[in-house]
Amino acid sequence: MNKENQHIAIQWNSHYFICADNGILGLLTQKFVPEKMVAINIHDRLPNDATDLDVFIKVACHLAKGGLLNVIGREIKEIKNVTEMQPIIADDSNSLKGYVIYIDHIGNLVTNITKKMFVEISRGRAYEIILNDRFKKNRNIKNIWPRYSDVATSDKYPLKYYEGEKLAIFNEAGFLEIAIFRSNPLTTGTAAGLLGIGYRDPITINFI
């Protein structure tokens, strides 16, 4: 932790988010209201050589055991916002460019493209999600599914047949998320690893 980026923890919809206050969570909280936010203040309880990861693990273990946020931090009302990664709509409205703002624990890529924005711009047009300019065209995604399991489009094949398939959905918070069906870092791999996409990388939707 440094003076610019304190460590924070947020509770929302029975989920907890723990990270540095570097603007990532600020993008998410523009769309939903957290139940509680705290600035983590347990650093003096850890060894002097403790890393940021040590702090996050300590907090995560506390919360996993049913501990309260108030025990590990002081409540705050505001956090930082990142302004340079706002979604960009092309002048002709034929494309929408967003950015990866969060990578979850299983490597799913959460972007700052919202469902509301997508619906308003798409106007029912066909589209293609450009995952990475280095990829061949057939590596992109041409459908956003309502649920993860909907990627299994045929009753002739078991769900296992679709393991490793890339897909896009709008998550519970209404953000476009890129994932790998039944992602597993040890077997099928993760979206972040297999697609070569990281935090702040662009994701573009072209409308046809």
Disulfide bonds with the S-S distance in Angstrom:
none
